[in-house]
């Protein structure tokens, strides 16, 4: 009779997702591997995730104190890297379907561009990558993935991105507001106390006051009407402050006003407030016309990122994606 063949060894090689393999009666149970996500038929393993996350983990360990803060940061890194791996798998499938690929020559050229942009030699770039936890083979593979994505996005999305004058002006306005939040601003206000009037009466008085503020001296009006005893005698003037440090309602209105403008009445902590911007630190932004080219590039990149995310989400719906982390 032929000796009985053991099925333990070949079976153990197939076990995943936390299943254990027993090598004998006294053996200890050992987790072989765990699947953290699937993209179609492709399983992404915990070991894959750990390997890709290693450079980022080193950064966290060097910069974040040990304990709960570091654990939270490491968890976020794992989630972000896993999202990246899932996106890459979707892109690889789309690239194969579109017959889009990257050659070693394209990777070499990209490496030279990176070196030139950073005023380094190729050897210095590779040395820096090595110190960051990316040996040359991994760095070249990362470049390949980035080039593949860029080429594929150009094939799929180029020509679909439209930039209008409204887009550019909206982007410039956003930059203005971001900068205004950091500039020092001198405000004055008129306060109508909610506790001194019925809601209807307070609103009526606030509306009448803002109408007067359009044609009368604001400081004189504040001294006559404002119910904030701390500032009324001073014409409603407030200490100079960065707008982003103000309470949300005040900050939102202060940011929207140019110097000399008066706000419409708004509610804050039960009171009605009317603001005027007396002065603001000078802006360092170029004027709109000078900024248009850079704005166009920024708007294009923003729209491309939104289109990329939408496209990837559509790919997710076409392929079964399950994240188990």
C-alpha positions as CSV (number, residue, x, y, z in Angstrom):
1,X,0.0,0.0,0.0
2,X,1.4,3.4,-1.0
3,X,2.2,5.7,2.0
4,X,-0.5,8.3,2.7
5,X,0.4,11.8,1.4
6,X,0.0,14.7,3.8
7,X,-2.3,17.5,2.6
8,X,-1.2,19.9,5.3
9,X,1.7,21.6,3.5
10,X,-0.1,22.4,0.2
11,X,-3.2,23.5,2.1
12,X,-1.3,25.9,4.3
13,X,0.0,27.7,1.3
14,X,-3.5,28.7,0.3
15,X,-4.6,30.0,3.7
16,X,-5.3,33.8,4.0
17,X,-7.4,36.2,5.9
18,X,-6.5,35.1,9.4
19,X,-7.0,31.4,8.9
20,X,-4.5,29.3,10.9
21,X,-2.3,26.4,9.9
22,X,-1.5,23.6,12.3
23,X,1.7,21.7,11.7
24,X,1.1,19.1,14.4
25,X,-0.8,18.3,17.5
26,X,1.4,20.5,19.8
27,X,2.0,23.3,17.3
28,X,0.9,26.9,18.1
29,X,-1.6,28.7,15.8
30,X,0.0,31.3,13.6
31,X,-1.7,33.9,11.4
32,X,-0.3,33.4,7.9
33,X,-1.6,36.6,6.3
34,X,-4.5,39.0,6.2
35,X,-6.4,40.6,3.3
36,X,-7.0,44.3,3.9
37,X,-8.7,45.0,0.6
38,X,-9.9,43.5,-2.6
39,X,-10.1,45.1,-6.1
40,X,-11.9,42.8,-8.4
41,X,-10.0,39.5,-8.1
42,X,-6.9,41.1,-6.7
43,X,-6.3,40.8,-3.0
44,X,-4.2,43.4,-1.2
45,X,-2.4,41.9,1.7
46,X,-1.4,43.4,5.0
47,X,2.2,42.8,4.1
48,X,1.7,44.8,0.9
49,X,0.3,47.6,2.9
50,X,3.1,47.6,5.5
51,X,5.7,47.5,2.8
52,X,4.3,50.5,0.9
53,X,3.6,52.5,4.2
54,X,7.1,51.9,5.6
55,X,8.7,55.3,4.5
56,X,5.7,57.2,5.9
57,X,5.8,55.2,9.1
58,X,9.5,56.2,9.6
59,X,8.5,59.9,9.2
60,X,5.7,59.5,11.8
61,X,8.0,57.7,14.3
62,X,10.6,60.4,13.9
63,X,8.2,63.4,14.2
64,X,5.2,62.3,16.4
65,X,5.6,61.5,20.2
66,X,4.9,57.9,21.2
67,X,1.5,57.1,22.6
68,X,-2.0,57.8,21.5
69,X,-1.0,60.6,19.2
70,X,1.5,58.4,17.3
71,X,-1.0,55.5,17.1
72,X,-3.6,57.8,15.6
73,X,-1.1,59.1,13.1
74,X,0.0,55.6,12.1
75,X,-3.6,54.6,11.7
76,X,-4.2,57.5,9.3
77,X,-1.1,56.6,7.3
78,X,-2.3,53.1,6.9
79,X,-5.7,54.3,5.7
80,X,-4.3,56.8,3.3
81,X,-1.7,54.4,1.8
82,X,-4.4,51.7,1.4
83,X,-6.6,54.2,-0.5
84,X,-3.6,55.0,-2.7
85,X,-3.0,51.3,-3.4
86,X,-6.7,50.7,-4.3
87,X,-6.6,53.7,-6.6
88,X,-3.4,52.3,-8.2
89,X,-5.0,48.9,-8.8
90,X,-8.0,50.6,-10.5
91,X,-5.6,52.6,-12.7
92,X,-3.6,49.6,-13.6
93,X,-6.8,47.8,-14.8
94,X,-7.8,50.9,-16.7
95,X,-4.3,51.2,-18.3
96,X,-4.3,47.6,-19.3
97,X,-7.7,48.0,-21.0
98,X,-6.6,51.2,-22.7
99,X,-3.2,49.6,-23.7
100,X,-1.3,52.4,-22.0
101,X,2.1,51.6,-20.5
102,X,5.4,53.3,-19.3
103,X,8.8,52.3,-20.7
104,X,12.1,52.3,-18.8
105,X,13.3,55.2,-20.9
106,X,10.3,57.3,-19.8
107,X,11.2,56.5,-16.1
108,X,14.8,57.5,-16.8
109,X,13.7,60.8,-18.3
110,X,11.3,61.5,-15.4
111,X,14.2,60.9,-13.0
112,X,16.4,63.4,-14.8
113,X,13.5,65.9,-14.7
114,X,13.1,65.5,-11.0
115,X,16.9,65.9,-10.5
116,X,17.0,69.0,-12.7
117,X,14.0,70.7,-11.0
118,X,15.7,70.2,-7.6
119,X,19.2,71.1,-8.9
120,X,20.5,67.7,-8.0
121,X,22.2,64.9,-9.9
122,X,20.3,61.7,-10.5
123,X,22.6,60.0,-8.0
124,X,21.8,62.6,-5.3
125,X,18.0,62.1,-5.9
126,X,18.3,58.4,-5.5
127,X,20.4,58.9,-2.4
128,X,17.8,61.2,-0.9
129,X,15.1,58.6,-1.7
130,X,17.1,55.9,-0.1
131,X,17.4,58.0,3.1
132,X,13.6,58.4,3.0
133,X,13.1,54.7,2.9
134,X,12.8,54.2,-0.8
135,X,15.6,52.2,-2.4
136,X,16.1,52.8,-6.1
137,X,13.9,50.0,-7.3
138,X,11.0,51.2,-5.2
139,X,11.6,54.8,-6.2
140,X,11.6,53.9,-9.9
141,X,8.4,51.9,-9.4
142,X,6.7,54.9,-7.7
143,X,7.8,57.1,-10.7
144,X,6.3,54.5,-13.1
145,X,3.0,54.6,-11.2
146,X,2.9,58.4,-11.3
147,X,3.7,58.5,-15.0
148,X,1.2,55.9,-15.8
149,X,-1.5,57.8,-14.0
150,X,-0.6,61.1,-15.7
151,X,-0.6,59.5,-19.2
152,X,-3.9,57.7,-18.5
153,X,-5.6,60.8,-17.2
154,X,-4.4,62.7,-20.3
155,X,-6.0,60.1,-22.4
156,X,-9.2,60.0,-20.5
157,X,-9.7,63.5,-19.2
158,X,-7.8,65.9,-21.4
159,X,-10.1,68.2,-23.3
160,X,-12.9,67.8,-20.8
161,X,-11.5,70.4,-18.4
162,X,-12.8,73.9,-19.1
163,X,-11.7,77.0,-17.3
164,X,-13.9,80.1,-17.4
165,X,-13.4,83.7,-16.4
166,X,-15.7,83.1,-13.5
167,X,-13.5,80.2,-12.4
168,X,-10.4,82.5,-12.4
169,X,-12.2,85.3,-10.5
170,X,-13.6,82.8,-7.9
171,X,-10.1,81.4,-7.4
172,X,-8.7,84.9,-6.9
173,X,-11.4,85.8,-4.5
174,X,-10.6,82.7,-2.5
175,X,-6.9,83.7,-2.3
176,X,-8.0,87.2,-1.2
177,X,-10.1,85.8,1.6
178,X,-7.4,83.4,2.7
179,X,-4.9,86.2,2.9
180,X,-7.4,88.6,4.6
181,X,-7.8,86.0,7.4
182,X,-4.1,86.5,8.2
183,X,-3.8,90.2,7.9
184,X,-4.4,92.6,10.7
185,X,-7.7,94.4,10.5
186,X,-9.2,97.4,12.4
187,X,-12.9,97.1,12.9
188,X,-15.7,99.2,14.4
189,X,-19.1,98.0,15.3
190,X,-22.5,99.0,16.4
191,X,-24.3,96.5,18.7
192,X,-28.0,96.2,19.2
193,X,-28.5,94.1,22.3
194,X,-31.1,91.3,22.0
195,X,-31.8,91.5,25.7
196,X,-32.9,95.1,25.4
197,X,-35.6,94.6,22.7
198,X,-38.0,92.1,21.3
199,X,-36.6,90.2,18.3
200,X,-38.7,92.2,15.9
201,X,-37.8,95.5,17.5
202,X,-34.1,94.7,17.5
203,X,-34.2,93.7,13.8
204,X,-36.1,97.0,12.9
205,X,-33.6,99.1,14.8
206,X,-30.6,97.3,13.2
207,X,-32.1,97.8,9.7
208,X,-32.7,101.5,10.4
209,X,-29.2,101.9,11.8
210,X,-27.4,100.3,8.8
211,X,-29.4,102.5,6.5
212,X,-28.2,105.6,8.5
213,X,-24.6,104.2,8.4
214,X,-24.6,104.5,4.6
215,X,-24.9,108.3,4.8
216,X,-23.8,109.3,8.3
217,X,-20.4,109.2,10.1
218,X,-20.1,105.6,11.5
219,X,-18.2,106.7,14.7
220,X,-20.8,109.3,15.6
221,X,-23.6,106.9,14.9
222,X,-22.0,104.2,17.1
223,X,-21.7,106.7,19.9
224,X,-25.4,107.6,19.6
225,X,-26.9,104.1,18.9
226,X,-24.5,101.3,19.9
227,X,-25.6,99.4,23.1
228,X,-22.1,98.0,23.7
229,X,-21.0,100.2,26.7
230,X,-17.3,99.1,26.3
231,X,-16.9,100.6,22.8
232,X,-19.8,103.0,22.1
233,X,-17.9,106.0,23.5
234,X,-15.0,105.2,21.3
235,X,-17.1,105.2,18.1
236,X,-17.4,101.4,18.2
237,X,-13.7,100.9,17.4
238,X,-12.2,97.5,18.3
239,X,-8.6,96.6,18.9
240,X,-6.6,95.6,15.8
241,X,-6.7,91.8,15.3
242,X,-6.2,89.1,12.6
243,X,-9.6,88.3,11.2
244,X,-9.1,84.5,11.6
245,X,-8.9,85.0,15.4
246,X,-12.3,86.6,15.6
247,X,-15.5,84.6,16.5
248,X,-16.8,82.9,13.3
249,X,-19.7,85.3,12.6
250,X,-17.6,88.4,13.0
251,X,-14.7,86.8,10.9
252,X,-17.0,85.8,8.1
253,X,-18.4,89.3,7.7
254,X,-15.1,91.1,8.3
255,X,-13.4,89.0,5.5
256,X,-16.2,89.9,3.0
257,X,-15.8,93.6,3.5
258,X,-13.3,96.0,1.8
259,X,-11.9,98.9,3.7
260,X,-14.6,101.5,4.3
261,X,-17.5,99.1,3.7
262,X,-20.3,98.5,6.2
263,X,-21.9,95.1,6.7
264,X,-25.6,94.3,6.7
265,X,-26.9,93.5,10.3
266,X,-26.1,90.0,11.4
267,X,-26.9,88.0,14.5
268,X,-24.1,87.0,16.9
269,X,-24.8,85.6,20.4
270,X,-28.3,87.0,20.4
271,X,-27.3,90.5,19.4
272,X,-27.4,92.3,16.1
273,X,-24.1,93.5,14.9
274,X,-23.2,96.1,12.2
275,X,-19.5,96.1,11.2
276,X,-17.3,98.6,9.4
277,X,-13.7,97.9,8.3
278,X,-11.6,100.9,9.2
279,X,-8.3,99.7,8.0
280,X,-6.5,96.5,6.9
281,X,-2.8,95.6,6.6
282,X,-1.6,95.8,2.9
283,X,-2.1,92.8,0.7
284,X,0.9,91.0,-0.8
285,X,-1.2,89.5,-3.6
286,X,-0.5,90.5,-7.2
287,X,-3.4,92.2,-9.0
288,X,-5.9,89.9,-10.8
289,X,-4.5,90.4,-14.3
290,X,-1.0,89.7,-13.2
291,X,-2.1,86.5,-11.4
292,X,-4.3,85.1,-14.2
293,X,-1.7,82.7,-15.6
294,X,-0.9,81.2,-12.2
295,X,-4.6,81.1,-11.3
296,X,-5.3,79.2,-14.6
297,X,-2.7,76.5,-13.6
298,X,-4.2,76.3,-10.1
299,X,-7.8,76.0,-11.3
300,X,-6.8,73.4,-13.9
301,X,-5.1,71.3,-11.2
302,X,-8.0,71.6,-8.9
303,X,-10.5,70.6,-11.7
304,X,-8.2,67.8,-12.8
305,X,-8.1,66.5,-9.2
306,X,-11.9,66.6,-9.0
307,X,-12.3,64.9,-12.3
308,X,-9.7,62.2,-11.3
309,X,-11.6,61.5,-8.1
310,X,-14.9,61.3,-10.0
311,X,-13.3,59.0,-12.6
312,X,-11.8,56.7,-9.9
313,X,-15.1,56.5,-8.1
314,X,-16.7,55.4,-11.4
315,X,-14.0,52.8,-11.8
316,X,-14.8,51.6,-8.2
317,X,-18.4,51.1,-9.3
318,X,-17.3,49.0,-12.3
319,X,-15.1,46.8,-10.2
320,X,-15.9,45.2,-6.8
321,X,-13.8,47.0,-4.2
322,X,-13.9,46.0,-0.6
323,X,-11.8,47.6,2.1
324,X,-11.3,45.6,5.3
325,X,-8.9,47.7,7.3
